[in-house]
Amino acid sequence: MYIIGINYLWHPIPIMFILNQHNSIANHYLRELRDVDIQKDRLRFRNNLKRLGFLLGYELSKKLKYNSASVQSPLDKVEVDVLTEEVVVITIMRAGLPFQEGFLELFDSADAGFVGAWREEGDEIQIALNYLASCDLNEKTVIIVDPMLATGKSLVKAVEHLLKNGSPKSLHLAAVIAAPEGVSYLKENLTLNYELWVCALDEKLDNNSYIVPGLGDAGDLAFGTKL
């Protein structure tokens, strides 16, 4: 985990992990997600979201708890450390579905949850939420995934509603691309402890609250333009 300080934020960023600060194949997938020509291939776009979910989930898995267990191989017994935490991976639809798939491929025994949220445009952006499906979250390791952390309002509202299903043992928030304003909003509006995991921290939000340089509308690129 790394403490990142950025001087154009109103408040300091909380402790967070930023994947593209390290050279890895993840940077290749990020480049393809942003490329205006490559991102026209919806299957490739979805696959890159899934790959980044798997890679970010792997980094997150290093923070979880493990216990030693004995395994019988064909030749002898061996002690290995195995994950002991009960994981729930929750996504904000629809753009988050491929990203969630990558996490679920990694945490293959995890439960899954879904939140339906969207922007209501006006003088000030508001978030509408009309669907929530989740298991009991008490004492679970909860990972909420959303490809774009722009204003941060969707994640905050999702957390508020999900807490009706129980108190997690730990909470992790994961995004492909984040804006500093969204990170600050989380810090100012979430009172419970959480850890933030992102593939890239971008420059800013524009006047329409879209991330710059960003990649465009992740939902439309993954599934087609909605009416």
NUKETI-383462 format. One record per residue: x, y, z of N, C-alpha, C in turn. Coordinates in Angstrom, 3 decimals, padded with zeros to 6 digits. Layout:
// NUKETI-383462
- X, Y, Z, X, Y, Z, X, Y, Z
...
***
This chain:
// NUKETI-383462
- 000.840, -001.184, 000.000, 000.000, 000.000, 000.000, 000.884, 001.246, 000.000
- 000.379, 002.323, -000.591, 001.187, 003.512, -000.724, 000.390, 004.731, -000.298
- 001.066, 005.710, 000.308, 000.425, 006.974, 000.634, 000.760, 007.952, -000.468
- -000.243, 008.412, -001.172, -000.043, 009.272, -002.318, -000.500, 010.677, -001.964
- 000.347, 011.668, -002.125, -000.054, 013.039, -001.872, -000.113, 013.815, -003.168
- -001.215, 014.507, -003.418, -001.376, 015.267, -004.649, -001.805, 016.679, -004.285
- -001.056, 017.680, -004.760, -001.220, 019.026, -004.238, -002.460, 019.754, -004.738
- -003.180, 019.212, -005.741, -004.354, 019.937, -006.201, -005.642, 019.414, -005.568
- -005.530, 018.554, -004.556, -006.716, 018.110, -003.834, -007.023, 019.080, -002.698
- -008.326, 019.197, -002.384, -008.711, 020.021, -001.240, -008.326, 019.336, 000.065
- -008.367, 018.005, 000.082, -008.029, 017.240, 001.270, -007.051, 016.143, 000.851
- -006.202, 015.694, 001.763, -005.240, 014.655, 001.401, -005.933, 013.357, 001.023
- -005.335, 012.638, 000.111, -005.856, 011.345, -000.310, -005.640, 010.319, 000.791
- -006.599, 009.418, 001.033, -006.359, 008.341, 001.996, -005.349, 007.344, 001.424
- -004.937, 006.430, 002.270, -004.018, 005.393, 001.792, -004.696, 004.619, 000.677
- -003.974, 004.426, -000.428, -004.550, 003.722, -001.556, -003.456, 003.016, -002.337
- -003.861, 002.056, -003.145, -002.946, 001.335, -004.020, -003.236, 001.725, -005.458
- -002.192, 002.086, -006.206, -002.353, 002.495, -007.609, -001.534, 001.540, -008.474
- -002.233, 000.717, -009.252, -001.591, -000.374, -009.978, -000.590, 000.103, -011.022
- -000.906, 001.174, -011.756, -000.028, 001.557, -012.873, 001.220, 002.307, -012.431
- 001.440, 002.420, -011.125, 002.706, 002.964, -010.656, 003.835, 001.935, -010.752
- 003.463, 000.724, -011.133, 004.439, -000.350, -011.277, 004.353, -000.879, -012.703
- 005.484, -001.159, -013.319, 005.485, -001.708, -014.667, 004.954, -003.139, -014.642
- 003.879, -003.360, -015.393, 003.296, -004.692, -015.511, 002.421, -004.717, -016.753
- 001.903, -005.887, -017.082, 001.029, -006.034, -018.241, -000.249, -005.213, -018.074
- -000.570, -004.818, -016.835, -001.767, -004.009, -016.590, -001.718, -002.704, -017.383
- -000.535, -002.119, -017.537, -000.427, -000.866, -018.282, -000.782, -001.059, -019.752
- -000.507, -002.245, -020.285, -000.882, -002.566, -021.671, -002.409, -002.584, -021.809
- -003.088, -003.205, -020.845, -004.550, -003.269, -020.897, -005.167, -001.884, -020.713
- -004.572, -001.079, -019.846, -005.060, 000.294, -019.651, -004.929, 001.113, -020.926
- -003.823, 000.950, -021.618, -003.625, 001.688, -022.872, -004.704, 001.312, -023.879
- -005.002, 000.026, -023.990, -006.025, -000.415, -024.946, -007.406, 000.109, -024.557
- -007.708, 000.151, -023.250, -009.001, 000.679, -022.817, -009.186, 002.134, -023.211
- -008.106, 002.909, -023.199, -008.193, 004.339, -023.497, -008.154, 004.629, -024.999
- -007.564, 003.752, -025.781, -007.340, 004.001, -027.203, -008.672, 004.083, -027.956
- -008.947, 005.209, -028.603, -010.256, 005.441, -029.235, -010.537, 004.465, -030.371
- -009.501, 003.890, -030.967, -009.702, 002.919, -032.034, -009.883, 001.514, -031.478
- -009.022, 001.120, -030.553, -009.093, -000.237, -030.005, -010.369, -000.421, -029.189
- -010.812, 000.610, -028.476, -011.970, 000.461, -027.599, -013.279, 000.285, -028.375
- -013.250, 000.456, -029.687, -014.446, 000.196, -030.490, -014.795, -001.289, -030.521
- -013.817, -002.137, -030.241, -014.039, -003.583, -030.169, -014.600, -003.898, -028.784
- -015.923, -004.089, -028.690, -016.568, -004.248, -027.385, -016.084, -005.481, -026.640
- -015.866, -006.577, -027.373, -015.398, -007.799, -026.724, -014.024, -007.571, -026.097
- -013.151, -006.908, -026.832, -011.817, -006.626, -026.310, -011.892, -005.669, -025.124
- -012.782, -004.692, -025.206, -012.947, -003.749, -024.103, -013.396, -004.474, -022.842
- -014.400, -005.331, -022.975, -014.875, -006.085, -021.815, -013.787, -006.999, -021.270
- -013.047, -007.651, -022.156, -011.975, -008.549, -021.713, -010.889, -007.793, -020.958
- -010.583, -006.576, -021.405, -009.563, -005.792, -020.703, -010.050, -005.357, -019.325
- -011.330, -005.024, -019.199, -011.882, -004.731, -017.874, -011.779, -005.959, -016.974
- -012.091, -007.111, -017.534, -012.013, -008.358, -016.767, -010.572, -008.644, -016.341
- -009.620, -008.480, -017.260, -008.217, -008.726, -016.928, -007.736, -007.812, -015.809
- -008.123, -006.545, -015.882, -007.699, -005.608, -014.849, -008.363, -005.928, -013.511
- -009.593, -006.429, -013.549, -010.227, -006.875, -012.319, -009.458, -008.024, -011.680
- -009.004, -008.955, -012.502, -008.224, -010.085, -011.997, -006.906, -009.605, -011.394
- -006.207, -008.712, -012.106, -004.901, -008.245, -011.634, -005.023, -007.388, -010.370
- -006.024, -006.510, -010.331, -006.204, -005.674, -009.146, -006.648, -006.533, -007.958
- -007.493, -007.527, -008.243, -007.909, -008.442, -007.191, -006.741, -009.229, -006.626
- -005.795, -009.603, -007.483, -004.602, -010.314, -007.020, -003.804, -009.451, -006.052
- -003.635, -008.166, -006.393, -002.907, -007.273, -005.487, -003.653, -007.132, -004.161
- -004.973, -007.013, -004.237, -005.788, -006.890, -003.031, -005.682, -008.153, -002.177
- -005.588, -009.304, -002.819, -005.556, -010.574, -002.086, -004.357, -010.668, -001.142
- -003.310, -009.902, -001.418, -002.118, -009.925, -000.565, -002.398, -009.326, 000.807
- -003.483, -008.559, 000.935, -003.825, -007.912, 002.195, -004.760, -008.765, 003.061
- -005.251, -009.872, 002.534, -006.225, -010.677, 003.250, -005.526, -011.676, 004.178
- -006.309, -012.378, 004.982, -005.752, -013.277, 005.988, -005.764, -014.718, 005.500
- -004.703, -015.434, 005.869, -004.518, -016.814, 005.447, -004.120, -017.658, 006.656
- -004.524, -018.926, 006.626, -004.123, -019.884, 007.642, -003.451, -021.081, 006.995
- -002.567, -021.705, 007.730, -001.859, -022.861, 007.206, -002.789, -024.070, 007.153
- -002.673, -024.842, 006.064, -003.461, -026.058, 005.895, -002.577, -027.131, 005.271
- -002.862, -028.376, 005.608, -002.089, -029.501, 005.094, -002.732, -030.043, 003.823
- -001.917, -030.270, 002.814, -002.392, -030.810, 001.533, -001.595, -032.056, 001.200
- -002.290, -033.114, 000.796, -001.623, -034.353, 000.410, -001.337, -034.340, -001.081
- -000.067, -034.290, -001.458, 000.317, -034.408, -002.863, 000.504, -035.897, -003.186
- 000.759, -036.270, -004.444, 000.996, -037.680, -004.762, 002.191, -038.280, -004.028
- 003.119, -037.417, -003.551, 004.340, -037.926, -002.926, 004.416, -037.697, -001.423
- 003.808, -036.608, -000.925, 003.939, -036.297, 000.491, 002.953, -035.202, 000.859
- 002.837, -034.962, 002.148, 002.019, -033.846, 002.616, 002.833, -032.567, 002.588
- 002.142, -031.430, 002.353, 002.797, -030.139, 002.331, 001.880, -029.115, 002.990
- 002.469, -028.160, 003.705, 001.716, -027.104, 004.348, 001.634, -025.892, 003.419
- 000.433, -025.380, 003.236, 000.238, -024.197, 002.396, -000.656, -023.210, 003.144
- -000.519, -021.935, 002.810, -001.378, -020.911, 003.388, -002.596, -020.714, 002.489
- -003.777, -020.842, 003.058, -005.018, -020.728, 002.283, -005.870, -019.592, 002.832
- -006.627, -018.986, 001.945, -007.486, -017.862, 002.310, -008.577, -018.328, 003.263
- -008.758, -017.565, 004.345, -009.773, -017.929, 005.336, -010.946, -016.956, 005.363
- -010.826, -015.826, 004.704, -011.883, -014.820, 004.763, -013.014, -015.147, 003.780
- -014.225, -014.799, 004.162, -015.386, -014.943, 003.287, -015.525, -013.655, 002.482
- -015.372, -013.774, 001.176, -015.333, -012.608, 000.295, -016.668, -012.436, -000.418
- -017.104, -011.183, -000.520, -018.271, -010.828, -001.332, -017.835, -009.733, -002.307
- -018.066, -009.949, -003.597, -017.705, -008.961, -004.618, -018.983, -008.353, -005.167
- -019.133, -007.053, -004.970, -020.353, -006.341, -005.360, -020.002, -005.323, -006.433
- -020.815, -005.253, -007.472, -020.552, -004.291, -008.540, -021.713, -003.334, -008.740
- -021.381, -002.162, -009.242, -022.385, -001.187, -009.649, -022.626, -001.384, -011.148
- -023.860, -001.752, -011.500, -024.178, -002.056, -012.900, -024.394, -000.760, -013.700
- -024.196, -000.815, -015.048, -023.910, -002.024, -015.796, -022.436, -002.158, -016.135
- -021.737, -001.020, -016.116, -020.338, -000.985, -016.546, -019.453, -001.884, -015.701
- -019.852, -002.136, -014.444, -018.994, -002.900, -013.557, -019.023, -004.400, -013.763
- -019.931, -004.911, -014.608, -020.081, -006.360, -014.739, -018.806, -007.057, -015.230
- -018.139, -006.601, -016.306, -016.904, -007.284, -016.714, -015.785, -007.152, -015.677
- -015.696, -005.988, -015.041, -014.691, -005.748, -014.006, -014.912, -006.714, -012.843
- -016.166, -006.876, -012.429, -016.502, -007.822, -011.366, -016.136, -009.249, -011.750
- -016.338, -009.591, -013.018, -016.047, -010.944, -013.475, -014.584, -011.316, -013.232
- -013.683, -010.335, -013.428, -012.273, -010.597, -013.166, -012.012, -010.907, -011.706
- -012.647, -010.155, -010.805, -012.501, -010.422, -009.369, -013.070, -011.790, -009.010
- -014.225, -012.136, -009.597, -014.855, -013.412, -009.277, -014.069, -014.592, -009.833
- -013.360, -014.379, -010.921, -012.503, -015.450, -011.444, -011.358, -015.719, -010.479
- -010.875, -014.665, -009.828, -009.800, -014.814, -008.855, -010.335, -015.388, -007.541
- -011.360, -014.728, -006.971, -011.978, -015.212, -005.732, -013.134, -016.134, -006.112
- -012.812, -017.357, -006.504, -013.808, -018.214, -007.147, -014.818, -018.825, -006.178
- -014.640, -018.609, -004.869, -015.630, -019.062, -003.896, -016.452, -017.901, -003.341
- -016.238, -016.717, -003.884, -016.907, -015.522, -003.354, -018.381, -015.487, -003.723
- -019.165, -014.838, -002.854, -020.526, -014.474, -003.218, -020.476, -013.199, -004.060
- -021.554, -012.925, -004.769, -021.616, -011.732, -005.619, -022.846, -010.913, -005.268
- -022.724, -009.596, -005.443, -023.838, -008.697, -005.228, -023.906, -007.669, -006.337
- -025.055, -007.000, -006.459, -025.272, -006.085, -007.576, -026.053, -004.863, -007.096
- -025.635, -003.700, -007.594, -026.300, -002.440, -007.284, -026.633, -001.753, -008.598
- -027.879, -001.316, -008.749, -028.283, -000.547, -009.915, -028.294, 000.928, -009.580
- -027.400, 001.701, -010.187, -027.311, 003.142, -009.899, -027.002, 003.886, -011.186
- -027.492, 005.114, -011.285, -027.191, 005.921, -012.457, -027.256, 007.399, -012.096
- -026.666, 008.228, -012.984, -026.668, 009.670, -012.767, -028.001, 010.280, -013.173
- -028.484, 011.180, -012.331, -029.612, 012.029, -012.715, -029.050, 013.409, -012.999
- -029.050, 013.793, -014.274, -028.438, 015.054, -014.675, -029.315, 016.237, -014.266
- -028.681, 017.317, -013.883, -029.364, 018.542, -013.496, -028.336, 019.587, -013.140
- -028.755, 020.591, -012.394, -027.804, 021.611, -011.967, -026.686, 020.999, -011.140
- -027.034, 019.957, -010.383, -026.036, 019.212, -009.614, -026.306, 017.735, -009.812
- -025.259, 016.972, -010.091, -025.429, 015.546, -010.356, -025.889, 014.827, -009.100
- -026.969, 014.063, -009.232, -027.472, 013.217, -008.158, -027.457, 011.770, -008.635
- -027.377, 010.862, -007.695, -027.328, 009.444, -008.021, -028.636, 008.783, -007.621
- -029.272, 008.128, -008.593, -030.487, 007.355, -008.327, -030.105, 005.889, -008.161
- -030.734, 005.211, -007.227, -030.456, 003.799, -006.970, -031.778, 003.069, -006.858
- -031.983, 002.064, -007.719, -033.275, 001.389, -007.712, -033.170, -000.125, -007.602
- -031.964, -000.658, -007.420, -031.832, -002.116, -007.350, -030.646, -002.483, -006.476
- -030.855, -003.434, -005.585, -029.781, -003.916, -004.732, -030.017, -005.393, -004.448
- -029.035, -006.213, -004.742, -029.103, -007.647, -004.440, -027.796, -008.055, -003.791
- -027.875, -008.491, -002.545, -026.666, -008.838, -001.814, -026.988, -009.844, -000.725
- -026.001, -010.656, -000.388, -026.137, -011.589, 000.723, -025.925, -010.856, 002.048
- -025.981, -011.591, 003.147, -025.646, -011.052, 004.462, -024.169, -010.651, 004.451
- -023.881, -009.402, 004.836, -022.509, -008.893, 004.785, -021.801, -008.916, 006.135
- -022.472, -009.361, 007.172, -021.866, -009.361, 008.492, -020.594, -010.206, 008.527
- -019.509, -009.577, 008.989, -018.200, -010.225, 009.145, -017.628, -010.749, 007.832
- -018.089, -010.222, 006.713, -017.541, -010.604, 005.419, -016.492, -009.589, 004.956
- -015.632, -010.021, 004.073, -014.700, -009.120, 003.387, -015.401, -008.655, 002.126
- -015.817, -007.395, 002.112, -016.639, -006.873, 001.016, -015.776, -006.036, 000.073
- -015.859, -006.359, -001.220, -015.150, -005.621, -002.266, -016.206, -005.034, -003.196
- -016.294, -003.707, -003.269, -017.227, -003.045, -004.176, -016.432, -002.530, -005.363
- -016.823, -002.938, -006.564, -016.055, -002.610, -007.759, -016.892, -001.765, -008.712
- -016.258, -000.745, -009.284, -016.891, 000.156, -010.250, -015.773, 000.693, -011.134
- -015.839, 000.496, -012.455, -014.695, 000.886, -013.297, -014.266, 002.335, -013.167
- -015.236, 003.269, -013.056, -014.901, 004.689, -013.062, -015.283, 005.334, -011.742
- -014.296, 005.809, -011.010, -014.538, 006.583, -009.795, -014.422, 008.053, -010.175
- -015.559, 008.659, -010.520, -015.571, 010.048, -011.004, -015.903, 010.990, -009.837
- -017.177, 011.239, -009.596, -017.557, 012.104, -008.470, -017.485, 011.366, -007.134
- -017.576, 010.045, -007.176, -017.589, 009.249, -005.951, -018.972, 009.056, -005.357
- -019.977, 009.722, -005.910, -021.316, 009.674, -005.325, -021.966, 008.296, -005.448
- -021.728, 007.602, -006.566, -022.310, 006.264, -006.731, -021.780, 005.308, -005.677
- -020.474, 005.340, -005.448, -019.885, 004.432, -004.461, -020.384, 004.738, -003.059
- -020.452, 006.006, -002.691, -020.915, 006.369, -001.353, -022.360, 005.919, -001.150
- -023.205, 006.164, -002.140, -024.612, 005.772, -002.004, -024.745, 004.249, -001.954
- -023.933, 003.545, -002.754, -023.965, 002.082, -002.732, -023.566, 001.553, -001.361
- -022.514, 002.104, -000.786, -022.075, 001.666, 000.545, -023.174, 001.900, 001.567
- -023.791, 003.082, 001.527, -024.847, 003.401, 002.491, -025.989, 002.389, 002.428
- -026.392, 002.007, 001.230, -027.489, 001.059, 001.074, -027.064, -000.358, 001.437
- -025.829, -000.732, 001.089, -025.374, -002.083, 001.363, -025.216, -002.353, 002.848
- -024.949, -001.328, 003.630, -024.785, -001.517, 005.067, -026.074, -001.964, 005.737
- -027.198, -001.834, 005.038, -028.458, -002.365, 005.558, -028.416, -003.895, 005.616
- -027.506, -004.508, 004.850, -027.376, -005.968, 004.814, -026.324, -006.481, 005.779
- -025.797, -005.614, 006.646, -024.838, -006.078, 007.642, -023.591, -005.225, 007.695
- -022.774, -005.508, 008.710, -021.523, -004.772, 008.923, -020.346, -005.631, 008.478
- -019.668, -005.237, 007.399, -018.551, -006.046, 006.905, -017.387, -006.098, 007.883
- -016.642, -007.159, 007.801, -015.384, -007.268, 008.547, -014.381, -006.259, 008.025
- -014.339, -006.108, 006.712, -013.490, -005.103, 006.069, -014.132, -004.695, 004.758
- -013.809, -003.486, 004.302, -014.397, -002.942, 003.079, -013.286, -002.470, 002.152
- -013.351, -002.919, 000.904, -012.404, -002.513, -000.131, -013.191, -001.931, -001.300
- -012.741, -000.796, -001.806, -013.352, -000.154, -002.968, -012.346, -000.210, -004.104
- -012.780, -000.644, -005.284, -011.865, -000.847, -006.409, -012.400, -000.187, -007.664
- -011.516, 000.483, -008.404, -011.876, 001.145, -009.663, -010.741, 000.983, -010.658
- -011.084, 001.030, -011.940, -010.051, 001.033, -012.977, -009.390, 002.402, -013.034
- -010.209, 003.450, -013.188, -009.686, 004.814, -013.283, -010.414, 005.696, -012.273
- -009.647, 006.510, -011.550, -010.221, 007.383, -010.537, -009.817, 008.824, -010.797
- -010.689, 009.736, -010.398, -010.382, 011.170, -010.413, -010.088, 011.615, -008.984
- -009.178, 012.569, -008.802, -008.867, 013.054, -007.450, -010.095, 013.566, -006.707
- -011.021, 014.221, -007.432, -012.221, 014.745, -006.785, -013.063, 013.614, -006.193
- -013.141, 012.486, -006.909, -013.891, 011.346, -006.407, -013.251, 010.733, -005.179
- -011.933, 010.664, -005.186, -011.211, 010.141, -004.028, -011.460, 011.024, -002.814
- -011.430, 012.336, -003.022, -011.694, 013.269, -001.924, -013.120, 013.127, -001.407
- -014.075, 012.923, -002.322, -015.473, 012.776, -001.902, -015.642, 011.545, -001.013
- -014.976, 010.457, -001.366, -015.031, 009.270, -000.520, -014.498, 009.588, 000.871
- -013.367, 010.253, 000.909, -012.734, 010.570, 002.191, -013.629, 011.442, 003.059
- -014.348, 012.363, 002.430, -015.186, 013.299, 003.178, -016.526, 012.694, 003.609
- -016.984, 011.659, 002.900, -018.353, 011.193, 003.115, -018.485, 009.759, 003.615
- -017.417, 008.999, 003.646, -017.470, 007.653, 004.209, -016.847, 007.681, 005.597
- -017.628, 007.332, 006.585, -017.136, 007.396, 007.961, -016.516, 006.076, 008.414
- -016.817, 004.968, 007.731, -016.246, 003.686, 008.122, -014.888, 003.495, 007.445
- -014.090, 002.588, 007.978, -012.773, 002.316, 007.409, -012.909, 001.569, 006.089
- -012.062, 001.918, 005.143, -012.028, 001.229, 003.854, -010.636, 001.364, 003.262
- -010.355, 000.526, 002.270, -009.118, 000.643, 001.505, -009.491, 000.820, 000.036
- -008.742, 001.671, -000.647, -009.056, 002.035, -002.021, -007.993, 001.470, -002.957
- -008.463, 000.814, -004.016, -007.593, 000.168, -004.988, -007.962, 000.672, -006.376
- -007.022, 001.239, -007.103, -007.303, 001.750, -008.447, -006.182, 001.315, -009.397
- -006.539, 001.186, -010.664, -005.515, 000.892, -011.680, -004.786, 002.157, -012.103
- -005.486, 003.297, -012.126, -004.863, 004.567, -012.521, -005.589, 005.712, -011.844
- -004.821, 006.706, -011.408, -005.379, 007.941, -010.865, -005.148, 009.036, -011.897
- -006.246, 009.545, -012.485, -006.134, 010.511, -013.575, -006.070, 011.952, -013.060
- -006.131, 012.900, -014.013, -005.846, 014.297, -013.711, -006.967, 015.011, -012.981
- -008.215, 014.910, -013.502, -009.289, 015.737, -012.949, -010.627, 015.322, -013.549
- -011.692, 015.988, -013.093, -013.006, 015.925, -013.724, -013.198, 017.157, -014.597
- -013.898, 016.991, -015.737, -014.223, 018.167, -016.553, -015.519, 018.795, -016.043
- -016.039, 019.762, -016.767, -017.247, 020.479, -016.337, -018.488, 019.599, -016.315
- -018.435, 018.467, -017.028, -019.551, 017.522, -017.030, -019.338, 016.367, -016.063
- -018.306, 016.485, -015.242, -017.956, 015.462, -014.249, -017.527, 014.146, -014.883
- -016.878, 014.230, -016.045, -016.245, 013.066, -016.650, -014.748, 013.131, -016.394
- -014.144, 011.946, -016.224, -012.728, 011.882, -015.882, -011.868, 012.236, -017.088
- -010.849, 013.070, -016.863, -009.881, 013.474, -017.880, -008.498, 012.970, -017.471
- -007.765, 012.246, -018.341, -008.121, 011.865, -019.705, -009.144, 010.731, -019.798
- -009.253, 009.898, -018.765, -010.302, 008.893, -018.731, -010.298, 007.952, -019.918
- -011.512, 007.466, -020.261, -011.638, 006.583, -021.424, -012.994, 006.708, -022.104
- -013.868, 007.564, -021.587, -015.218, 007.677, -022.142, -016.215, 006.997, -021.211
- -017.365, 006.633, -021.754, -018.419, 005.978, -020.982, -018.179, 004.473, -020.994
- -017.743, 003.916, -019.873, -017.381, 002.501, -019.823, -018.570, 001.598, -020.112
- -019.759, 001.974, -019.645, -020.931, 001.160, -019.913, -021.285, 001.091, -021.381
- -021.274, 002.240, -022.045, -021.572, 002.275, -023.482, -020.520, 001.512, -024.276
- -019.248, 001.648, -023.897, -018.177, 000.965, -024.625, -018.236, -000.537, -024.435
- -018.701, -000.979, -023.284, -018.778, -002.408, -023.022, -020.011, -003.049, -023.625
- -021.156, -002.319, -023.630, -022.417, -002.946, -023.985, -023.229, -002.223, -025.045
- -022.778, -001.073, -025.504, -023.514, -000.321, -026.505, -024.178, 000.898, -025.909
- -024.441, 001.886, -026.761, -025.016, 003.150, -026.301, -026.459, 002.948, -025.851
- -026.782, 003.431, -024.669, -028.133, 003.299, -024.145, -028.969, 004.518, -024.549
- -030.276, 004.328, -024.656, -031.183, 005.417, -024.996, -031.503, 006.245, -023.764
***
